[in-house]
Amino acid sequence: MEISLQDSIGKSISKDIDFAYHKANLVYNNETIEIVEPIAVRGQVTVSQGIADVKLSVKTRMRYTCSRCLDIFEEDFELEIDEKVSKDEQEDENIITLEEGDVLDLRDVVLNNIYSALPLKVLCKEECKGLCQDCGFNLNHGTCECAHEELDPRFSALKDMF
C-alpha cells in the first residue's frame, strides 16, 4: 500500500489501514526466516504538510531455526510501529526522510521495522542447551554418550607434550 506525501501540502489526510500481504521469507544474519502466515497490518496514517504519522499494528507467524540447537520452530510475531516519515529533510532527528520521491510504501516501513525487531540470536527457548560439541547431539532431548574431559585451557599445551 502506497501513500503520497505530495497531496498533503495544504491539507491533512487521514487513512485507516487494513491490509495483509505475503512475503515468502526474510534473510537475517545469513539465516532464512520463513513467514508462515500473511503479514497483517492495521492502523492509521495521518499525512499533514508532507509528514506522515504512521501508527500500525503488525501480526504474523514465522518459522525460525534455533541458533543453538538448530531445531525448527514457529512463533507468533507482533509489532507496534509509531514513526514519522517526511519527503523532505527535517531538523528533527526522529523524522525519517524518504530516500526517493514522495510516495511512502507501507510494506517497506513494515519490513524495516520487522528487521529491527528481530533478535540477534533466535532461540527456541530461553534455556536451550544447544548441541554437543563432540558428537552434535541435541542436548535438549537428553544427554549424549560422549566422554567430556574438563580441561583447563591454560594446560592444553601440556596435554600435547604427554
C-alpha positions, 0 to 999 in steps of 0.5 A, a space after each residue: 500500500 502506497 501513500 503520497 506525501 505530495 497531496 498533503 501540502 495544504 491539507 491533512 489526510 487521514 487513512 485507516 489501514 487494513 491490509 495483509 500481504 505475503 512475503 515468502 521469507 526474510 534473510 537475517 544474519 545469513 539465516 532464512 526466516 520463513 513467514 508462515 502466515 500473511 503479514 497483517 497490518 492495521 492502523 492509521 496514517 495521518 499525512 499533514 504538510 508532507 509528514 506522515 504519522 504512521 501508527 500500525 499494528 503488525 501480526 504474523 507467524 514465522 518459522 525460525 531455526 534455533 541458533 543453538 540447537 538448530 531445531 525448527 520452530 514457529 512463533 507468533 510475531 507482533 509489532 507496534 510501529 509509531 514513526 514519522 516519515 517526511 519527503 523532505 529533510 527535517 531538523 528533527 532527528 526522529 523524522 525519517 526522510 524518504 530516500 526517493 520521491 514522495 510516495 511512502 510504501 507501507 510494506 517497506 516501513 513494515 519490513 524495516 521495522 520487522 528487521 529491527 525487531 528481530 533478535 540477534 540470536 533466535 532461540 527456541 527457548 530461553 534455556 536451550 542447551 544447544 548441541 554437543 560439541 563432540 558428537 552434535 547431539 541435541 542436548 535438549 532431548 537428553 544427554 549424549 554418550 560422549 566422554 567430556 574431559 574438563 580441561 583447563 585451557 591454560 594446560 592444553 599445551 601440556 596435554 600435547 607434550 604427554 
